[in-house]
């Protein structure tokens, strides 16, 4: 981000010469100029705008952090990046599948069926699922231990590290998923991957996604991505009566507030329950007063 977007504009500019207006103009250009993309603009690009709002925000944050450090180091008196107007980051609609849709998708996935079920009912991030090893599967208790994740890193390929929140968690899976996992890990060593890729190492996301999308077409599902299965797990858990805290632990969110923000539309409306409870309490008080 620094090399490709920030430094080409600001690398040779003196800190004292950077103005608020210049930064605002730069942000606007990133948002509106197709030439600000990280590749040569084409005629097709001309129909579009520049970088996505999320990408513009990321670029701005890199510059802002640099200038904040310059203020702390007393190279400049104030941060010219303060109070810059940014486009709102758009949040795509998240799709959650029903139990029946998960079943159809798994059946259409062939050899990936167990992986689809695991993602849809355990709520794993794809990288967490790719990092699962046999020793992480507790078949007797129907539990999975999630402590590692695999991420694609530029110039390094797939790299295994800590989970997104840097926290390990133990999560339940339905018995039918545990049974499918039992068949999957049978005869494997504890250190073996549960879902290895075609060459025996970690399964690349793009390799999985291509086959996943083919299965979605067969199952008649549109706009479904591998991440939709994680959202499905949270939705099905809440629909089954799980609390927000339980769903938080399942998904590995750092805070239940995150879970509530994502799944607020699925939480029961407590206003109806509150009104009914207060009505009952008021009537009971009235009856008691009349009896006295």
N, C-alpha and C positions, 0 to 999 in steps of 0.2 A: 504493500500500500504506500509506504513511504517512498520507495524507489520509483514506482510507476506513476503515481498520481500527485503526491505532495511535492517531492523535490524538484521535478521538472518545472513547477511554477515558482517555488519559494527558495530553492536551494542556493541561489546566488543573490538573494535579496537581504540587505542588512536588516536586522531585527527592528531597529528604530525606524525603518522606512515602511514597515508593514502597517497598513491602516485598516481600520474596521471596514471602511467602504471597499477596499481592495479585496478583503476576504469575502465580503458579501457578494461582490461581483464574481469572484472565483467560484463560489458555491453555486450561484445561479447558472454560470456557464457549465459546470459539471452536470447540472440537472437538465439543461436544455440543448446543449451542443453535442450532436452525435460524434463529433471529432474527439470528444473527451473519453470515448471508449478505449479500451486497452488493445485495440486493433484498428486497422485502417478502416475508416468509415466508407460504407458502400452506398449505392443508391437506395438500397432497401433500408439502411439505417436512417436515411433522411426522413423516412416516414415516422420514425420513432424520436424520442427525446434522447438525452444523454444517459448518464448512469442512473441506475435505479435509486429511489430515495434511500434505501438501506445502504447502498454503496457510497452515496454522497455523505451520509451521516458518518460512516466509518472513516472516510477520508478527512472530513472535518474534525473528527475526534482525535485523529493522529496529530493534525496541526495544532489543535487546541491544547493537547497534552504537552506538546513541545513548548508552546508559548507559556503555558502555566509554569513549566520548569524554569523557563527564562525569567519569569517574574520572581519566583522563589530564589533564584540565583542572583537577582538584582541586576540582570542585564537590561531589563526594561522595567518601567514603573507600573505599567498596567497591561492587561492582556487584551489586545485588539480583537481577539476572537470571541469575546464575551457578547452575549445577546445577538448572535447571528440568527437570522430567520432561516429555518430548515423546512423542507417538505416533510409531511407526515409519512412515516413508514407504513406502507400498506401491509395488512395481515391477511393472507389468503384464507379462505374458508376451509376449515378442517372437516374432513369427512370421517365419520365413524360407521363401521359396518355392523350389521346385525349378526347374530349367531348363524343364521342360515346363509348369509352372504359369505361369512368366514369359511363355512363348510364348503360351499361351492368353489370358492377361490382356492382352498387347499386341495380339493379334488382335481382342479385344473392345473395345479402346480407340479404334479408328478413327484419327482424326487425331492422337491422343495417343500412338500406338504407339511412335514413335521416342523420345519423352520417357520413356515407361515403361521401354524398354530401357536408356536412358542412366542412369536412376536405379537400375535393378536391377543393372547391371554396372559402373558407375563409382563407386557408393557416395556420390553427392553428397547433401548436405542439400538439401531442396527449394529453399530460398532461393538456394543456390549454383547450382542448375540454372536457376532463373529469371533469374539474372544473367549466364548464359553469353552471350558475344557471338561473332560469327563469327571474330574474330581469336584467340579462345581455343581454336579447334579446329585441331589439326595433323593433317590427314588422311593425310599421308605416313607419319608415325610412329605413327599411331593413339593420339594423346595429347590430353588436355584440360588446359588451364591454369585452375586454380581460384584466383581471387584476390579475388573480390567475392561479396557475398550480399545478397539483398533481404529485408527484414523489414517486417512490418506494425506501424506505430507509432500509438498512439492519437492522434487529432486531426491526424495528419500523413499518414496513408495509408501507401503503400509507400515505403520509404526504402532506398537502396542504400548499403552500407558494407562494411567489412572482413568476412572470414569470422569464424566463431565463435571461432576460436583466434587470429585476427589474423595468420595465416600463409598465404602462397600455397603451392600445391603443384601438381605436374604428375602426372597419373595416366593409366594406360593404359585403353583400351577394346578389346574384341574387334573383329576386322576387320569382322564383319557389322554391328556397331553403328556403326563408322566409316563404312561404306558407306551406312548409313541417314542418318547425319549429313551425308554429302556431298550426298545428294539434298535434304536439308533446307536447307542453306546455299547451294546453287547459285544464283548470280545476286544474292546479297545483298552488301551493303557490309561491310567489316571491323567497323564499329561497330554493325551491326544485331544485335538479339537473336536467338539461335538459336530460342528458344521464346517468341515474343511472345504477349501476351494478346489477347483478342478486340478490344480497342480499339487495339492496336498497341504499348502499353507493356508493363510487366512483367505477367506472368500471375499474378493473385491466387491464393493457395493455396485459398481456398474455391471459386473457379471450377473449379480443377483437381480438387479433392477430390470435388465433386458428380458430375462425369463419371467420375472414377476409381471411385467406389463403384458406379455403374451398371455399369461394365465388370466389376467384381468379381462382381456379381450374375450377369451373363451368363456369366462364366467359372466360376461355382460356388465362389467363394472367400469364406470367412467371416472376420470379424475382421481383415481386411487393411486397412492404412492406407498412405498415401504413405510414411511412415517405415519401413514394413515392407520397402520396396524397398531402402532403405539397409542394413537388417539383412541382407537377402538377399544384397547384394553382398559383405558381409564373410563370410557363411557360405559362399557359393559359392567365394570366393577361398581360404578355408582348406581347403575340401573338395577343391580342385584342387591342393593341396600348397603353397600360399603360406605363408611364415613369418609369425609374429606381427608382426614388424617391417614386413614388406611390407603386411600388412593394415592396420597402423597408418597407414602412409603413404597407402594408398589412401583410408581413411576420414577422414584428417585429425585423428586423435586426438593430443592433446598428448603422451601417453606410451603406450608399449606395455603398461603396467600396465592402463590403461583397456581396451585391446583384449582383454587376457587375462581381465579380470573379466567382460566382456560375453560372450566366446566360449569361456570355460573348458570348457564342456561339449562343445565340438567339437574340442578339442585332443587329440592322441593321448596315450594313457596311457603315459608313459615308464617307469613301474615295470616293465611287462612287458619292455620293451627292456633296462632296466637289469639285471633278474634274469637274462635270457638271456645278456647280455654278460659278467656276472660268472661265470656258470656255465661259459661257454666258456673264459674266462681261467683259472679254477681247474682245469678239465680239462686245458688245455694245459700248465699248470705241473706238474700231476701226471705227465703223459706225459713231460715234459722231465726231471723228477726221476727217473722210473723208467729212462729211457734212460741217465742218468748212472750 
